[in-house]
Amino acid sequence: MPKIPFHKLAAFIVFAIAAAWVLTGEMASVGSAKQEETAKTTETTAEAPASVRTVGVIDAPREMHARAIRIAGHTEADKRAVLGTRATGVITKLPVKEGQRVKEGDLILSLDNTDKIAAVDMAKQVVSQREAEMTAAEKLAKTGNMAKLAVDSARSALSTARSQLEAAKAEEDKTEVRAPFDGLVDKVPVQKGSSVQVGAEVATILALDPVIAAGEVSERDLGHVRLGDEADIRLIDGRTVKGTIRYISREAAATTRTFRVEVAISNPDFKIPAGMTAEVTLRAEPVSAAILPRSVVTLSAKGDLGIRAVGPDDSVAFYPIDIVDDMPHALALGGIPKDARVIVAGQDLVKDGEKVHAVEADEATIKKLTAEATGTE
């Protein structure tokens, strides 16, 4: 029997298999089966109900809260004076030192005034002489032994002598420098025995009771600030004190468009120095605010800051917020309706207008939020 070539045998086998497949009709049924399966899957998906997301909500606690207006500032002396000399001379007395308290009128410095004292003494003697001459002239005029013109001349001489005495005393006073107000001697850049010229700076005096906390308030917040209102001041070293607004500028700074505000702080012991960095917190009229932890605050699709709440129809609504106060343990927020059920769990997973299943936040969530709000985490 002749041997069949391998390639012919392989071709015959492939042809036989293909013919059998066509005759069974499976080629048409394969595509139909896939289409049927896809149609069934689509139908099942369409018939299945859409899932509704569950969110946790709470009724936000509310209270009357005063808006906090925080401004950066610094402390200043109530008064500040740089004292200078009014005469040339050598310092003979310097009874004060840096850090010493002084009263108004206390001697700060005295120059060598020997010649000034001599001039005053001489002027006093001249006044005494002119007074005696005036007395004698008046007596002679009464007896008719002196003309009235001579009496007028004696009176004029007496007035001149008195003026010269006052001028001599004024020159003597120029050799002394005295405190213009109660305060603290902050600087004394001269030494006893040194020579100074007219106008030389010899001491700086600060009035530190009250001490002033000064800052700049914005145009937006100016209407909430009033004279006499109480303010809280936190110093850079951690101390907190209270003060009273005593001055509000009525002209804005040209570059920043802000208004200077001064808060007077009682400082009888001078423990608060001038020039210290301070944060001044002013308070506006109290308004109704919702007290909520920071974690419930989210962003809208437009990037606005706010909260999400569930309405009566179980749909999600976004409410932009007004931060009334940023407290250490929570936020006081305005702009939230009183009947709003604030979403505290899942607020970042839902969209505005979406229907949700709102449930009261579970005990664990409430405890977590309470701990966050009270700062006890």
C-alpha positions in Angstrom: 0.0 0.0 0.0 1.5 3.3 -1.0 2.4 5.6 1.9 0.3 8.9 2.2 2.4 12.0 2.7 2.1 13.6 6.1 1.0 17.0 4.9 -1.9 15.5 3.0 -2.9 13.5 6.0 -2.8 16.6 8.2 -4.9 18.6 5.7 -7.5 15.8 5.5 -7.9 15.7 9.4 -8.3 19.5 9.6 -11.0 19.4 6.9 -12.8 16.6 8.6 -12.9 18.4 12.0 -14.1 21.6 10.3 -16.9 19.8 8.5 -18.1 18.1 11.6 -18.2 21.4 13.5 -20.3 23.1 10.7 -22.7 20.1 10.5 -23.4 20.3 14.3 -24.4 24.0 14.1 -22.3 25.0 17.2 -20.6 27.9 15.4 -23.9 29.9 15.3 -24.8 28.9 18.8 -21.5 30.1 20.4 -22.1 33.8 19.4 -25.8 33.6 20.3 -25.0 32.2 23.7 -22.6 35.1 24.5 -25.1 37.7 23.4 -27.8 36.1 25.5 -25.6 36.0 28.5 -24.7 39.7 28.1 -28.4 40.6 27.7 -29.3 38.7 30.9 -26.5 40.5 32.8 -27.6 43.9 31.6 -31.3 43.1 32.4 -30.3 42.0 35.9 -28.3 45.1 36.6 -31.1 47.4 35.3 -33.6 45.7 37.5 -31.5 45.8 40.7 -32.3 48.8 43.0 -29.7 51.6 43.3 -27.8 51.5 46.6 -28.6 54.3 49.1 -25.7 55.5 51.3 -26.1 55.6 55.0 -24.8 58.7 56.9 -24.6 59.6 60.5 -26.2 62.9 61.6 -26.6 64.9 64.8 -28.6 68.0 65.8 -25.8 70.6 66.2 -25.7 72.2 69.7 -26.2 76.0 69.6 -25.3 78.9 71.8 -25.0 82.7 71.7 -21.4 83.4 70.9 -19.5 86.6 70.3 -17.5 86.8 67.1 -13.7 86.8 67.8 -11.7 89.3 65.9 -8.0 88.4 66.3 -5.3 90.8 65.3 -1.6 90.7 65.6 -0.1 93.5 67.6 2.5 94.6 70.2 2.7 96.4 73.5 3.5 100.1 73.7 4.1 102.5 76.6 1.2 104.8 77.3 3.7 107.7 77.2 7.3 107.9 76.2 9.6 110.9 76.6 13.3 111.3 75.6 14.6 114.0 77.9 17.3 116.5 76.7 19.3 119.3 78.3 18.4 122.9 77.7 21.9 124.3 78.6 25.5 123.5 78.2 27.4 122.3 81.2 28.9 119.5 83.3 26.6 117.0 85.0 26.9 117.4 88.8 23.9 115.4 89.9 22.4 112.2 88.4 20.2 110.8 91.1 18.4 108.2 88.9 19.4 105.0 87.3 17.9 102.7 84.6 14.9 100.8 85.8 14.0 103.3 88.6 10.5 104.5 89.1 10.0 108.3 89.2 7.2 110.7 90.0 6.3 113.8 88.0 8.7 116.6 88.9 11.5 114.3 90.3 15.0 115.5 89.5 16.6 113.4 86.8 19.8 115.4 86.2 21.5 118.7 87.2 24.3 120.6 85.5 26.9 122.8 87.1 25.0 126.0 87.9 27.3 128.1 90.0 27.2 131.0 87.7 23.4 130.7 87.3 23.0 130.8 91.1 25.2 133.9 91.3 23.1 135.6 88.6 19.9 134.9 90.6 21.4 136.2 93.8 22.5 139.4 92.1 19.1 139.8 90.5 17.4 139.4 93.9 19.7 142.1 95.4 18.8 144.5 92.5 15.1 143.8 93.1 15.5 144.6 96.8 17.3 147.8 96.0 14.6 148.9 93.5 11.9 148.1 95.9 13.5 150.3 98.6 13.9 153.1 96.0 10.2 152.7 95.0 9.1 153.0 98.7 11.2 156.1 99.2 9.9 157.7 96.0 6.3 157.1 97.0 6.8 158.7 100.4 8.5 161.8 98.9 5.8 162.1 96.3 3.1 162.1 99.1 4.9 165.0 100.8 5.3 166.9 97.6 9.1 166.6 97.6 9.4 164.5 94.5 7.8 164.8 91.1 5.3 162.2 89.8 7.6 161.5 86.9 10.4 160.4 89.3 8.0 158.0 90.9 7.1 156.5 87.5 10.8 156.1 86.8 11.3 154.2 90.1 8.3 152.0 89.4 9.7 151.1 85.9 13.1 150.3 87.4 11.5 147.9 89.8 9.6 146.1 87.1 12.8 145.8 85.1 14.6 144.3 88.1 11.9 141.8 88.7 11.9 140.7 85.0 15.7 140.2 85.2 15.2 138.1 88.3 12.7 135.9 86.5 15.1 135.5 83.6 17.9 134.5 85.9 15.7 131.9 87.6 14.7 130.6 84.1 18.4 130.2 83.2 19.0 128.4 86.5 16.0 126.1 85.8 17.6 125.1 82.5 20.4 123.4 84.4 17.9 120.8 85.7 16.0 118.0 84.0 12.9 116.8 85.7 10.4 113.9 85.1 7.5 115.1 83.0 5.2 112.3 84.3 5.1 109.3 86.5 6.9 106.4 85.0 10.0 104.3 84.7 13.5 105.4 83.7 14.3 103.1 80.8 17.6 104.6 79.6 20.3 106.9 81.0 23.0 107.3 78.3 25.1 109.8 80.3 27.4 109.7 83.3 27.9 112.1 86.2 30.8 114.4 85.5 30.4 114.3 81.7 30.0 117.5 79.7 26.8 117.8 77.6 25.6 120.3 75.0 22.2 121.8 74.5 19.7 119.2 73.3 21.8 116.2 74.4 19.7 113.1 75.2 20.1 112.3 78.9 17.2 109.9 79.8 14.2 108.0 78.4 11.1 107.7 80.6 8.2 105.3 79.9 4.7 105.4 81.4 3.7 101.8 81.6 0.5 101.9 83.6 -1.6 101.4 81.7 0.4 99.6 79.0 -1.0 99.7 75.5 -1.6 96.7 73.2 -1.8 98.2 69.6 -2.8 96.5 66.4 -4.6 97.0 63.1 -8.2 95.9 62.4 -9.5 95.3 58.9 -12.2 97.3 57.1 -14.5 94.3 57.3 -14.3 94.0 61.1 -14.2 97.8 61.9 -17.9 97.9 62.4 -17.8 95.3 65.1 -15.3 97.2 67.3 -16.5 99.8 69.8 -14.7 102.1 72.3 -15.0 100.7 75.9 -15.3 97.1 74.8 -13.3 94.5 76.6 -10.5 92.6 74.8 -8.3 89.6 75.5 -4.6 89.8 75.0 -2.2 86.9 74.8 1.4 87.8 75.1 4.2 86.0 73.4 5.4 84.4 76.7 2.0 82.8 77.2 0.5 85.2 79.6 -3.1 86.3 79.0 -4.6 89.6 80.3 -7.6 91.7 79.7 -7.9 95.3 78.6 -10.3 97.9 77.3 -10.4 99.5 73.9 -9.5 103.2 74.4 -8.8 104.3 70.8 -10.0 103.4 67.3 -8.4 105.3 64.4 -10.9 106.9 62.0 -8.4 107.0 59.1 -7.1 103.8 57.4 -3.4 103.2 56.8 -2.7 104.1 53.1 -0.9 100.9 52.3 -2.8 98.2 54.3 -6.3 99.9 54.5 -6.4 98.9 58.2 -7.3 100.9 61.2 -5.2 101.3 64.4 -6.8 100.0 67.6 -5.4 100.6 71.1 -6.3 98.5 74.1 -5.4 99.8 77.6 -4.1 97.2 80.0 -3.7 97.7 83.8 0.0 97.3 84.6 0.7 98.6 88.1 3.7 96.4 88.7 5.2 97.1 85.3 5.5 93.4 84.6 4.4 93.9 81.0 7.1 95.7 79.0 6.7 97.8 75.9 7.5 96.2 72.6 6.3 92.7 73.3 4.5 90.7 70.6 0.8 90.2 71.5 -2.3 88.7 69.9 -5.4 90.9 70.6 -8.8 89.3 70.5 -11.7 91.7 70.2 -15.4 90.6 70.6 -18.4 91.5 68.5 -22.0 91.3 69.5 -23.1 87.7 70.4 -24.9 85.8 67.6 -26.5 82.3 67.5 -23.8 79.8 66.4 -23.6 76.0 66.1 -20.7 74.5 68.1 -19.1 71.7 66.0 -15.8 69.9 65.8 -13.5 70.8 62.9 -13.8 67.3 61.5 -17.4 68.0 60.2 -16.2 70.9 58.0 -15.9 70.0 54.3 -15.6 71.6 50.9 -18.3 72.0 48.2 -17.7 71.2 44.5 -16.7 74.9 44.0 -14.2 74.8 46.9 -16.4 76.7 49.4 -16.0 75.9 53.1 -19.1 74.5 54.8 -21.0 71.5 56.2 -23.4 69.0 54.7 -26.7 68.3 56.2 -29.7 66.1 55.5 -33.0 67.9 54.8 -36.6 66.7 55.5 -36.7 64.9 52.2 -33.5 62.9 53.1 -31.5 64.7 50.4 -28.0 66.2 51.0 -27.6 70.0 51.1 -24.4 72.0 51.4 -24.4 75.1 53.7 -21.5 77.6 53.5 -20.4 78.6 56.9 -19.4 81.7 58.6 -16.7 81.0 61.2 -17.8 83.1 64.2 -14.9 81.8 66.4 -12.1 79.4 66.1 -11.9 78.0 69.6 -9.2 75.7 70.9 -11.6 72.7 71.1 -14.2 73.5 68.4 -15.6 75.9 65.9 -18.5 78.3 66.4 -20.2 78.4 63.0 -22.9 80.7 61.6 -25.0 80.1 58.5 -26.4 76.7 59.6 -30.2 76.4 59.8 -31.5 75.6 63.2 -33.3 72.5 62.0 -30.4 71.1 60.0 -29.3 67.6 60.7 -25.5 67.9 60.3 -23.7 65.0 58.7 -20.9 63.9 61.0 -20.1 60.6 59.4 -19.8 60.2 55.6 -20.1 63.9 54.7 -17.2 63.6 52.3 -18.7 60.5 50.5 -22.0 62.1 49.4 -22.9 64.8 46.9 -25.3 67.7 47.1 -28.9 66.6 46.3 -28.1 62.9 46.7 -30.7 60.9 48.6 -29.3 59.2 51.7 -30.4 57.1 54.6 -29.8 59.3 57.6 -29.4 57.7 61.0 -28.5 59.2 64.3 -24.8 58.9 64.8 -23.9 55.9 66.9 -22.6 56.2 70.5 -19.0 55.6 69.4 -19.1 58.4 66.8 -20.8 60.8 69.3 -18.1 60.0 71.9 -15.4 60.6 69.4 -16.9 64.0 68.3 -17.5 65.0 71.9 -13.9 64.2 72.8 -12.7 66.2 69.8 -15.0 69.1 70.7 -13.8 69.2 74.3 -10.2 68.6 73.5 -10.0 65.5 75.6 -8.8 63.2 72.9 
